[in-house]
């Protein structure tokens, strides 16, 4: 198949969507498919990634709230690009405006909406959850639900990476929902990467000795990630037990994170580690990986932690929670600093008792094989119809 991914969230500056797109570019040709990532950028550009794989950039403005991202604003240009690429299957990787643009394209190729974002959890539930019930919030955001339901007859399938999101979409009237967990680099992330020297170095940089507990966090410093809450939870727990936090990330909320750290010597903020092998060693060497976001569609770092044999401490909602199942870690009440702090304390009390074995996670190759098999079946059904 010739597949085009209209990827509004792609940015060369990193993030989970970029990691996913890069793996797709690498794996799709090996599975016999031709893949194009169609993304917004500063200028028109074609970046060849080898036979059967490329990134096509369309000129677009930068997103005003986060200058690391762009957004599609020229629908005719997007339609022209799709027509010229002549895809057999089209993905839209954002539930926002670009999904409607893809839906209005007059081509005949079947389409999928891949939910790389959960806007209600990331924004509406986070903002109004303390004062309103979820049903009331959903009613207040009926326009968004109507938008999703309006895509039912246009998109052949909606791909969700966790059961909670898939359930909510189906209950909200979205049709053809398929839950398909993402994959991880199983050849990179492994318990064998565990290195006591890496652990001791990170603890030393947190001003702690090797008998303390090392927590690692990683991700964009964005409001929905709730890193200040994580920092405050670890700081509160550290009053009762020796525990340090090494946080790897960057983003527009960096100042808020640093304010939350407030000079605490046991909590350190580091730049993102781009080297995958080095990052794998960090995750495998941690005693636990902690996360604060209940709006994750999959939580890649949680999956990478479990592939590394490292337990997770995560909120009890969204994609992150699924990585704690089967003895993979602890969950705490989402968005609650006190519950997060108690979970940290509970983990520290039994840190030595956790079994450090790799979870049986889907590899990237297995994920994309399943995804493209699903697309091929939809394509055959479309032709038959």
Secondary structure, 3 states (H helix, E strand, C coil): CEEEEECCCCCCCCCHHHHHHHHHHHHHHHHCCEEEEEEEECCCEEEECCCCEEEEEEECCECCCCCCCECCCCHHHHHHHHHHHCCCEEEECCCCHHHHHHHHCCCCCEEEEECCCCHHHHHHHHHHCCCCCHHHHHHHCHHHHHHHHHCCCCCCEEEECCHHHHHHHHHCCCCCEEECCCCECCCCCCHHHCCHHHHHHHHHHCCCCCCCEEEEEECCCCHHHCHHHHHHHHHHHCCCCCEEEEEECCCCCHHHHHHHHCCCCCEEEECCCCCHHHHHHHHHHCCEEECCCCCCCCCHHHHHHHHCCCEEEEECCCHHHHCCHHHCEEEECCCCHHHHHHHHHHHHHCHHHCCCCCCCCCEHHHHHHHHHHHHHHHHHHHHHC
